[in-house]
Amino acid sequence: MRKTILTMAALTLLTIDANAADGKGNVTFSGELKGLKDTLIVMTPAGERDIKRDTVLTKDAKFQFTVNVAEPTTIYAYTPGTLRREEHIGFTAVAVPGEKAVLTGDLNTSYYFSGSKFYQQYNEANRAYDAATKPLNDLEAVLDKRMEGSEAQEKLSKEFQEKAPALQRQATQDMLNFIAKHPDSEGAAAFIPRIDGVDNMKKAAASLSATIRNGRMHHFYQNIIDQAEAQEKAEKEAETKQAPGVTAPNFTLNDLNGKPLSLSNFKGKYVLLDFWGTWCIWCVRGIPKMKEYYNKYKGKFEILSIDCNESEDKWKAGVKKYELPWKHVYQPKTGVVQTTELYGIQGFPTKILVGPDGKIVKTVVGEDPAFYTFLDGQFGK
């Protein structure tokens, strides 16, 4: 990744005509946001995998920076502490070539976009999106607070699963209605990728006027729709590969000592395939519970952790750091064997319990307390 340091002389904001468009490709963001700290890291996608990072100094909650993009692109401007997961301060926006955005308000409550015509429309759509998603966000905030009060995570997760779907459907419908009422708004088109579900995104796009559908925002939302369709296809394939009763594909990878270890070595035993990486925060957070259940049912099942998407040195250092007592193998990014493809892995951590007969018993994606309840039912008899 390329890093560019942008310093701003005393950070006195330049006077600009907020309603005028900038030079081709340049997008200027400026404003004053309460709650902003002294540094922002501005991240702009550059190609399929690269991200250009600019460090912007701020003063008295005021900031100004310019990014250069060839087409409408989502950018991220957050504090270093946010990137270290120590806080959540900053904003996300769509950068549109030739436009200028001015942000005002409070990062802890609400902030607003103004500036050139696109950002006036964007602000209207953003207000509609905030209103549509507020009930769901409020539910999450309440449950988070209750979790801090030591309520059982499994109970709160169940409550969320019961209440959230209806709130999500209403939020989606509200945004569909908003976009349908604003068919000539590029700002409304910018929010299509935030709508839940491929079919709903397509419906929203179809409600736009021909001018907007064929304009500069088309690729921005269509690219997300295409990615979502590909993801849905991959998830359906994963469901097939991970379904209970399916024979788990055999594989051979090297263990911590560089010796080959195969899934077939565990034939006749229950083995939990744990797809993880030290870079995965939820994988790491789940380690204490994994250890607890490994010891609780020791001898009744084995664990085979498959490290993915990092260097061999980081993998070995992580196993040592977290003192993981079970079996481990390493999945090289460019190796001939790709277990993530064999098993259709879509997220981390993914845990797949394989039975003594070599067939899949259960698959769980994410760190879900219900998985350990399942283990109690499976091995606590």
C-alpha positions in Angstrom: 0.0 0.0 0.0 1.1 3.5 -0.7 1.2 6.1 2.1 1.1 9.8 1.4 1.5 12.4 4.1 -0.7 15.5 3.6 0.2 18.4 5.8 -1.9 21.5 5.9 -0.2 24.7 6.7 -1.6 25.7 10.1 -4.8 24.0 8.8 -6.5 27.3 8.1 -9.4 26.3 5.9 -9.2 27.7 2.4 -12.1 29.7 1.2 -13.9 27.7 -1.6 -17.1 28.1 -3.5 -19.0 25.1 -2.2 -21.4 25.1 -5.1 -18.7 24.9 -7.8 -17.3 21.7 -9.2 -13.6 20.9 -8.9 -11.2 19.8 -11.6 -11.7 16.5 -13.3 -11.1 13.5 -11.0 -10.5 15.7 -7.9 -13.0 15.6 -5.0 -12.6 18.1 -2.1 -13.9 17.3 1.3 -13.9 20.0 4.0 -15.8 21.1 7.0 -16.0 21.2 10.8 -17.2 18.1 12.8 -17.5 18.1 16.5 -15.8 15.1 18.0 -13.0 15.0 15.4 -9.5 14.4 16.7 -6.2 15.8 15.4 -5.6 13.2 12.7 -7.6 11.5 10.0 -6.5 8.6 7.9 -8.2 8.9 4.5 -8.4 5.6 2.6 -9.2 5.5 -1.1 -9.4 2.3 -3.1 -6.8 2.2 -5.8 -7.4 -0.8 -8.1 -8.9 -4.1 -7.0 -6.7 -4.7 -4.0 -4.7 -1.6 -3.2 -5.8 1.2 -0.9 -4.1 4.6 -0.9 -3.8 6.1 2.6 -3.4 9.8 3.2 -2.7 11.2 6.7 -4.6 14.5 7.2 -4.0 16.7 10.1 -7.0 18.6 11.5 -7.3 21.6 13.8 -10.2 22.7 16.0 -12.4 20.0 14.5 -11.8 21.5 11.0 -10.4 19.6 8.1 -9.8 19.7 4.3 -8.5 17.1 1.9 -8.7 16.2 -1.7 -8.8 12.7 -3.2 -8.5 11.9 -6.9 -10.8 9.2 -8.3 -11.6 8.2 -11.9 -15.2 7.3 -11.0 -17.6 7.4 -8.0 -15.8 5.6 -5.2 -16.5 5.0 -1.5 -13.8 6.6 0.7 -13.2 6.2 4.4 -11.8 8.9 6.7 -11.2 7.6 10.3 -8.8 8.3 13.2 -5.8 6.1 13.8 -7.5 4.9 17.0 -10.5 3.7 14.9 -8.2 1.6 12.8 -6.7 0.2 15.9 -10.3 -0.6 17.1 -9.8 1.6 20.1 -12.6 4.0 19.1 -15.0 4.8 16.3 -14.5 8.3 15.0 -14.7 9.4 11.4 -17.0 9.1 8.4 -17.6 7.2 5.1 -18.7 8.9 1.9 -18.9 8.5 -1.8 -16.3 10.6 -3.7 -17.6 11.7 -7.1 -15.1 13.3 -9.6 -15.4 17.0 -9.9 -17.6 17.5 -6.9 -17.0 19.3 -3.5 -18.4 18.2 -0.2 -18.8 20.2 3.0 -19.5 18.3 6.2 -20.8 19.9 9.4 -22.4 18.6 12.6 -21.4 16.1 15.3 -19.8 12.7 14.7 -21.3 11.4 17.8 -24.9 12.2 16.9 -25.5 13.4 13.3 -23.6 15.3 10.6 -24.7 16.7 7.3 -23.4 17.1 3.7 -23.6 20.2 1.6 -21.6 21.7 -1.2 -22.1 21.0 -4.9 -25.4 19.6 -6.2 -24.4 15.9 -5.8 -23.7 16.3 -2.1 -26.9 18.2 -1.5 -28.8 15.2 -3.0 -26.5 12.8 -1.1 -27.3 14.6 2.2 -31.1 14.2 1.5 -30.6 10.4 0.9 -28.3 10.1 3.9 -31.0 11.6 6.1 -33.5 9.2 4.7 -31.2 6.3 5.3 -30.5 7.3 8.9 -34.2 7.6 9.6 -34.9 4.2 7.9 -32.2 2.3 9.9 -32.7 4.1 13.2 -35.0 1.4 14.7 -32.5 -1.3 13.9 -29.6 0.7 15.2 -31.5 1.5 18.4 -32.1 -2.2 18.9 -28.4 -3.0 18.5 -27.5 -0.2 20.9 -29.9 -1.5 23.6 -28.7 -5.0 23.3 -25.1 -3.9 23.4 -25.8 -2.0 26.6 -27.5 -5.0 28.1 -24.6 -7.2 27.2 -22.3 -4.8 29.1 -24.6 -5.4 32.0 -23.6 -9.1 31.9 -26.8 -10.5 30.3 -26.2 -13.8 28.5 -24.9 -13.3 24.9 -27.0 -16.3 23.7 -30.2 -14.8 25.1 -29.4 -11.4 23.5 -28.5 -13.0 20.2 -31.8 -14.8 20.1 -33.7 -11.6 20.8 -31.9 -9.9 18.0 -32.6 -12.7 15.6 -36.3 -12.5 16.5 -36.7 -8.7 16.2 -34.1 -7.6 13.6 -35.6 -9.2 10.4 -38.8 -7.2 10.6 -36.9 -3.9 11.3 -34.5 -4.7 8.4 -37.4 -5.3 6.0 -39.0 -2.0 7.0 -35.7 -0.1 6.6 -35.3 -1.7 3.1 -38.9 -0.7 2.1 -38.4 2.8 3.4 -35.3 3.2 1.2 -37.0 1.7 -1.8 -39.8 4.2 -1.4 -37.3 7.1 -1.0 -35.4 6.2 -4.2 -38.7 5.7 -6.1 -39.7 9.2 -5.2 -36.4 10.6 -6.2 -35.7 9.0 -9.6 -33.5 11.8 -10.8 -31.2 12.0 -7.8 -27.7 10.8 -8.1 -27.5 11.0 -4.3 -30.3 8.5 -4.0 -28.5 6.2 -6.5 -25.4 6.3 -4.2 -27.4 4.5 -1.5 -28.5 1.5 -3.6 -25.5 -0.6 -2.4 -26.7 -0.1 1.2 -30.1 -1.8 0.5 -30.5 -5.3 1.8 -30.7 -8.0 -0.8 -29.9 -8.3 -4.5 -33.5 -8.3 -5.7 -34.2 -5.1 -3.7 -31.1 -3.4 -5.1 -32.2 -4.3 -8.6 -35.7 -2.9 -7.8 -34.2 0.3 -6.6 -32.0 0.7 -9.7 -35.0 0.0 -11.9 -36.9 2.9 -10.3 -34.3 5.5 -11.3 -34.8 7.6 -14.4 -33.0 6.5 -17.6 -30.7 9.5 -17.3 -29.5 8.4 -13.8 -29.4 4.7 -14.8 -27.2 5.5 -17.7 -25.1 8.1 -16.0 -22.0 8.2 -13.9 -23.5 6.4 -10.9 -24.4 3.3 -12.9 -21.1 1.5 -12.4 -21.0 2.4 -8.8 -24.1 0.6 -7.8 -24.1 -2.0 -10.5 -20.7 -3.2 -9.4 -22.0 -3.8 -5.9 -25.1 -5.6 -7.3 -22.8 -7.9 -9.4 -20.6 -8.6 -6.4 -23.7 -9.4 -4.3 -25.0 -11.8 -6.9 -21.6 -13.5 -7.0 -21.7 -13.7 -3.2 -25.2 -15.2 -3.2 -24.1 -17.8 -5.7 -21.0 -18.6 -3.6 -23.1 -18.9 -0.4 -25.5 -21.3 -2.1 -22.5 -23.4 -3.3 -21.1 -23.2 0.3 -24.4 -24.5 1.7 -24.2 -27.4 -0.6 -20.5 -28.2 0.3 -21.1 -27.7 4.1 -24.4 -29.4 4.4 -24.9 -32.1 7.1 -24.4 -35.5 5.6 -22.0 -34.4 2.9 -18.6 -36.3 2.9 -15.9 -33.9 4.0 -13.3 -33.6 1.3 -9.9 -34.9 2.4 -6.9 -32.7 2.3 -3.3 -32.7 3.3 -1.4 -29.6 4.7 1.8 -29.2 6.7 1.6 -28.9 10.5 3.7 -26.8 12.9 6.7 -29.1 12.3 6.4 -28.9 8.6 5.1 -32.5 8.3 2.0 -33.4 6.3 -1.2 -33.9 8.2 -4.4 -35.2 6.5 -8.0 -35.0 7.5 -8.1 -38.8 6.9 -5.7 -39.2 9.9 -8.7 -38.5 12.1 -10.9 -41.2 10.6 -13.1 -42.8 13.2 -13.1 -39.6 15.4 -15.1 -36.5 15.7 -12.9 -33.6 14.4 -13.7 -29.9 14.4 -12.2 -28.1 11.4 -11.5 -24.5 12.6 -10.9 -22.1 9.7 -9.2 -19.1 11.3 -6.3 -16.6 11.2 -4.5 -14.4 13.9 -5.7 -11.4 11.9 -9.4 -12.3 12.5 -10.5 -10.5 15.7 -13.5 -12.8 16.2 -11.3 -15.9 15.8 -9.0 -14.6 18.6 -11.9 -13.5 20.8 -13.3 -17.1 20.6 -10.1 -18.8 21.7 -10.9 -18.9 25.4 -14.2 -20.6 24.7 -12.6 -23.0 22.3 -10.0 -23.9 25.0 -12.8 -24.4 27.5 -14.7 -26.8 25.4 -11.6 -28.6 24.1 -10.8 -29.4 27.7 -14.4 -30.0 28.7 -14.8 -32.8 26.1 -11.2 -33.9 25.8 -11.1 -37.3 24.1 -14.5 -37.0 22.6 -13.4 -34.8 19.7 -10.3 -33.3 18.1 -9.7 -29.8 16.8 -7.8 -29.2 13.6 -7.2 -25.5 13.0 -6.5 -24.4 9.5 -4.8 -21.1 9.3 -5.7 -18.9 6.3 -4.7 -15.6 4.7 -1.4 -14.8 6.5 2.3 -15.6 6.6 3.6 -18.8 8.1 5.6 -16.9 10.6 2.5 -15.0 11.9 0.6 -18.3 12.1 3.3 -20.0 14.2 3.7 -16.9 16.4 0.0 -16.8 17.0 -0.3 -20.5 18.0 2.6 -19.9 20.5 1.1 -16.6 21.8 -2.3 -18.0 22.4 -1.1 -21.4 23.6 -3.4 -23.5 21.5 -3.0 -27.1 22.5 -4.7 -28.9 19.5 -3.6 -29.8 16.0 -2.8 -27.1 13.5 -2.0 -26.9 9.8 -1.2 -24.0 7.5 -3.0 -23.0 4.3 -0.6 -21.2 1.9 -2.3 -18.5 -0.1 -0.9 -19.9 -3.4 -0.8 -23.6 -2.4 -2.1 -26.3 -4.7 -4.5 -27.4 -2.0 -7.1 -24.7 -1.1 -9.3 -25.9 1.7 -11.3 -22.6 1.6 -12.4 -23.6 -1.9 -13.0 -27.2 -1.0 -15.3 -26.2 1.8 -16.7 -23.0 0.3 -15.6 -20.9 3.2 -17.3 -17.5 3.2 -16.2 -16.0 6.5 -14.0 -16.4 9.5 -14.1 -18.1 11.8 -15.9 -21.1 10.3 -16.2 -24.3 12.3 -17.2 -27.6 10.7 -17.7 -30.6 12.8 -16.9 -33.9 10.9 -18.2 -37.2 12.3 -16.3 -40.5 12.7 -17.8 -41.6 9.3 -16.1 -38.6 7.6 -19.4 -36.8 7.0 -20.2 -33.2 8.0 -22.4 -32.9 11.1 -22.6 -29.2 11.7 -21.3 -25.9 10.2 -21.2 -22.6 12.1 -19.9 -19.3 10.6 -18.9 -16.6 13.1 -18.4 -16.7 16.8 -21.9 -17.9 17.9 -22.6 -19.0 21.5 -25.2 -21.4 20.1 -22.3 -23.5 18.7 -21.2 -24.4 22.2 -24.7 -25.3 23.2 -24.7 -27.6 20.2 -21.4 -29.2 21.5 -23.0 -29.7 24.9 -25.9 -31.5 23.2 -23.5 -33.6 21.0 -20.9 -34.6 23.6 -22.5 -34.0 27.0 -24.7 -37.0 26.9 
